[in-house]
Amino acid sequence: MHKERVSAAVAKLLKTGEYLRLPNSSEGKYTNFVSQVLKEACLSFYYGNGKKVLKVTDEFQDRIPVNGLILVATVTKGVLSGFRDSGTDKVPDLTADMCRADFNLLRKSVDKLMAIPKCRVELEEMLKEWAEEGMIGELHNDSDSAAGSDDINIIIQ
Protein backbone atom coordinates (compact mmCIF):
# COMPACT_ATOMS: atom_id res chain seq x y z
CA MET A 1 0.00 0.00 0.00
CA HIS A 2 2.80 2.43 0.93
CA LYS A 3 4.66 1.64 -2.30
CA GLU A 4 1.57 2.39 -4.39
CA ARG A 5 0.96 5.74 -2.64
CA VAL A 6 4.56 6.83 -3.13
CA SER A 7 4.51 5.78 -6.78
CA ALA A 8 1.19 7.53 -7.41
CA ALA A 9 2.26 10.77 -5.72
CA VAL A 10 5.56 10.94 -7.59
CA ALA A 11 3.93 10.01 -10.91
CA LYS A 12 1.50 12.92 -10.46
CA LEU A 13 4.34 15.36 -9.73
CA LEU A 14 6.29 14.19 -12.77
CA LYS A 15 3.27 14.17 -15.09
CA THR A 16 2.08 17.65 -14.17
CA GLY A 17 5.53 19.16 -13.76
CA GLU A 18 4.32 20.79 -10.53
CA TYR A 19 7.78 20.41 -9.01
CA LEU A 20 9.11 22.93 -11.54
CA ARG A 21 6.48 25.67 -11.32
CA LEU A 22 7.94 29.11 -10.98
CA PRO A 23 6.62 31.55 -8.41
CA ASN A 24 3.79 33.87 -9.26
CA SER A 25 4.18 37.62 -9.51
CA SER A 26 3.41 38.44 -5.89
CA GLU A 27 5.95 41.08 -5.01
CA GLY A 28 8.70 38.58 -4.20
CA LYS A 29 6.58 36.41 -1.94
CA TYR A 30 6.95 33.06 -3.62
CA THR A 31 4.01 30.85 -2.77
CA ASN A 32 5.06 27.67 -4.52
CA PHE A 33 6.45 25.06 -2.15
CA VAL A 34 8.57 23.51 -4.85
CA SER A 35 10.32 26.76 -5.67
CA GLN A 36 11.32 26.78 -1.98
CA VAL A 37 12.69 23.25 -2.34
CA LEU A 38 14.66 24.20 -5.45
CA LYS A 39 15.87 27.34 -3.69
CA GLU A 40 17.11 25.41 -0.66
CA ALA A 41 18.76 22.82 -2.90
CA CYS A 42 20.52 25.53 -4.94
CA LEU A 43 21.69 27.38 -1.83
CA SER A 44 22.94 24.20 -0.21
CA PHE A 45 24.67 22.94 -3.34
CA TYR A 46 26.14 26.17 -4.69
CA TYR A 47 26.74 28.16 -1.49
CA GLY A 48 27.48 25.50 1.12
CA ASN A 49 31.04 25.39 2.44
CA GLY A 50 31.86 22.32 0.36
CA LYS A 51 31.30 24.19 -2.91
CA LYS A 52 33.58 27.20 -2.49
CA VAL A 53 34.83 27.13 -6.05
CA LEU A 54 31.43 28.17 -7.49
CA LYS A 55 30.51 30.89 -5.05
CA VAL A 56 33.79 32.72 -5.62
CA THR A 57 33.06 33.11 -9.33
CA ASP A 58 31.54 36.42 -10.44
CA GLU A 59 28.59 34.67 -12.04
CA PHE A 60 27.52 32.86 -8.86
CA GLN A 61 28.06 35.93 -6.68
CA ASP A 62 25.60 37.92 -8.76
CA ARG A 63 22.97 35.26 -9.51
CA ILE A 64 22.50 31.55 -9.87
CA PRO A 65 22.88 30.83 -13.58
CA VAL A 66 19.78 29.47 -15.27
CA ASN A 67 21.70 26.29 -16.14
CA GLY A 68 22.51 25.92 -12.43
CA LEU A 69 18.80 25.91 -11.62
CA ILE A 70 18.16 23.45 -14.45
CA LEU A 71 20.87 21.14 -13.09
CA VAL A 72 19.25 21.10 -9.64
CA ALA A 73 15.82 20.54 -11.23
CA THR A 74 17.29 17.69 -13.32
CA VAL A 75 18.60 15.91 -10.25
CA THR A 76 15.27 16.54 -8.48
CA LYS A 77 13.42 14.98 -11.40
CA GLY A 78 15.82 12.02 -11.40
CA VAL A 79 15.29 11.42 -7.70
CA LEU A 80 11.51 11.70 -8.02
CA SER A 81 11.59 9.31 -10.99
CA GLY A 82 13.64 6.86 -8.92
CA PHE A 83 11.12 7.05 -6.08
CA ARG A 84 8.30 6.49 -8.58
CA ASP A 85 10.03 3.51 -10.15
CA SER A 86 11.04 1.83 -6.90
CA GLY A 87 8.12 2.86 -4.73
CA THR A 88 10.56 3.34 -1.84
CA ASP A 89 12.43 6.23 -0.32
CA LYS A 90 15.80 4.76 -1.33
CA VAL A 91 17.89 7.44 -3.02
CA PRO A 92 18.37 6.26 -6.61
CA ASP A 93 21.52 6.22 -8.69
CA LEU A 94 21.31 8.56 -11.66
CA THR A 95 23.11 7.87 -14.91
CA ALA A 96 24.82 10.66 -16.81
CA ASP A 97 22.77 9.79 -19.91
CA MET A 98 19.50 10.10 -18.00
CA CYS A 99 20.59 13.41 -16.47
CA ARG A 100 21.74 14.74 -19.84
CA ALA A 101 18.43 13.84 -21.51
CA ASP A 102 16.38 15.39 -18.70
CA PHE A 103 18.60 18.49 -18.65
CA ASN A 104 18.11 18.99 -22.39
CA LEU A 105 14.32 18.64 -22.09
CA LEU A 106 14.17 21.06 -19.19
CA ARG A 107 16.46 23.48 -21.03
CA LYS A 108 14.00 23.57 -23.95
CA SER A 109 11.13 24.35 -21.56
CA VAL A 110 13.11 27.10 -19.85
CA ASP A 111 14.10 28.57 -23.21
CA LYS A 112 10.39 28.88 -24.07
CA LEU A 113 9.76 30.52 -20.70
CA MET A 114 12.68 32.92 -21.18
CA ALA A 115 11.18 34.06 -24.49
CA ILE A 116 8.35 35.66 -22.48
CA PRO A 117 9.77 38.96 -21.17
CA LYS A 118 7.75 39.06 -17.93
CA CYS A 119 8.68 35.47 -17.06
CA ARG A 120 12.32 36.07 -17.96
CA VAL A 121 12.53 39.08 -15.64
CA GLU A 122 10.79 37.21 -12.83
CA LEU A 123 13.10 34.20 -13.12
CA GLU A 124 16.24 36.35 -13.33
CA GLU A 125 15.17 38.40 -10.28
CA MET A 126 14.44 35.23 -8.32
CA LEU A 127 17.86 33.75 -9.15
CA LYS A 128 19.54 37.02 -8.20
CA GLU A 129 17.73 37.05 -4.83
CA TRP A 130 18.74 33.45 -4.20
CA ALA A 131 22.40 34.24 -4.91
CA GLU A 132 22.30 37.27 -2.62
CA GLU A 133 20.83 35.12 0.13
CA GLY A 134 23.47 32.45 -0.51
CA MET A 135 26.30 34.97 -0.33
CA ILE A 136 24.91 36.61 2.83
CA GLY A 137 24.30 33.20 4.37
CA GLU A 138 27.92 32.33 3.67
CA LEU A 139 29.01 35.22 5.89
CA HIS A 140 26.86 33.97 8.78
CA ASN A 141 27.16 30.22 8.39
CA ASP A 142 30.39 28.36 9.07
CA SER A 143 28.93 24.90 8.51
CA ASP A 144 27.98 23.21 5.27
CA SER A 145 24.21 22.75 5.33
CA ALA A 146 24.55 19.69 3.12
CA ALA A 147 26.99 17.98 5.49
CA GLY A 148 25.73 14.67 6.77
CA SER A 149 22.99 14.38 4.16
CA ASP A 150 22.65 11.40 1.85
CA ASP A 151 24.52 11.90 -1.37
CA ILE A 152 22.92 11.27 -4.72
CA ASN A 153 25.08 9.17 -6.96
CA ILE A 154 25.34 10.31 -10.56
CA ILE A 155 26.99 7.54 -12.49
CA ILE A 156 29.19 8.68 -15.35
CA GLN A 157 29.54 6.05 -18.02
N, C-alpha and C positions, 0 to 999 in steps of 0.2 A: 504494500500500500504506500509506504513512504517513497519507494523508488518511483512509483507511478506519479506521485504528486510532484516530486522534484523534476522529473522528466517533462511533465505537462507545464509546469511553471516556466522552466527554462525554454521550452519550445515556443511558448507564447512570447516571451521576451525577444527571442531570436527572430520569430516570424514578423512581429510588429516593428522591430527595431527600436522599441521603447527605451532600451538602454543607451541609445545614442542621441536622444532628443536634446536639442539645445534649449537653453533657457528662453523664457518669453521676454518681451520688452517691458520689464517692470521696474525700471529705474535701478537696475543692479541687484535687485532682490530675486535671485534665481530660485524658482520654486520646484524645479525638477530634481527629484532625489538622485537620479542617475548622474546628472551633471555634477552633483556633490561627490559622488563616488569617483567619477573621472578626475575631478579636481584633486581629491585627496590622493588618488593614485599618482597623478602627475607630480604633485608636490613631494610626495614621498620618494618617488623614483628619481626625479630630476634635481630636487633640492635637499635630499637627505645627505647626511655626512658622507655616505659611501659613494656618492656620485659627484664629487667635487669638480671633476674635469668639465662637466657640462655647465654648471652654474657659474663658472668663471669666464665663460665665453660671452661676448657682447650680446649675441642673439638670445641666450637664455636669461641674461640679466634684464633685458627689456621686455621680453614676452616669451611664452612657450611657443615654439614654432608649430604651425598647423600639422606638419608631419609628426611632431612629437605627440600631439593629441591623438592623431590617427594610430600611431604605434601603440599607445596605451589602450585605445579602443579595440585594436586588433587582438591584443593579448586578452582583454576582457571578453571579447567574442569567443576566442579560442577556449577560455576557461569555461564559459557558459555552455559552449557546445560540448565540451568534455563532460560536464555535469549532466547535460541532457542525454548524451550517449550512454553514460555509465549508470545514471540514476543514483549516484552516490556523491558524497562531498569530497571524494579523493581528488586532489589537484592533478589534472591531466598533464601529460607531456605534450608539447606542441612541436610540430615539425616546422622547419624553415619554409618548406613548400606551402604548407597550410597557411602560415602567417603571411607569406608573400602574396598568396592569392587573396586572402581576406583584406590585406592592406591595400592592394590594388583596387578591389571593389569599393572599399570605404573611401579611397582617394577620389574615385570617380563621383561618388555621392557628394563629397565635400566640395569638389570642383563645381558641381551644379549649384550648391548652396552659395559658394563664394561669388558666383555670377550675379547674385541678387544683392545689390548694394547695401540694403538695410541689414540683411543677414550677415554679410561680410563684415560690416562695421561692428555689429553686435558680437560676433565670434572673436574678432581681433581685440576688442575691448576686454572681453572676458579673459582671453589668454594673457593679455597685459596685466590685468588685475591679479591673476593667479601667479604670474611671475613676481610681481611686486610682493605679494604675500609670501611667496617662497623665499625671496631674498631677505625680507624683514624677519621671517621665521628663522632663517639661518643665523641671524645676529643674536636671537634669543634662545636658540635651541642647540645645546651641545651634543645631543644624542641623535642617532639616526633613527627616525621613526619606523623604518622598515626592519630594523634589527630584531632578530628573533622570530620574524614571520616566516611562513613557509615559502620557499622559493618556487617559482614556476620554471620548469625545465623546457627550454626551447632547444630542440634537437637539430643541429645543423648537419645536413647530409651532403 
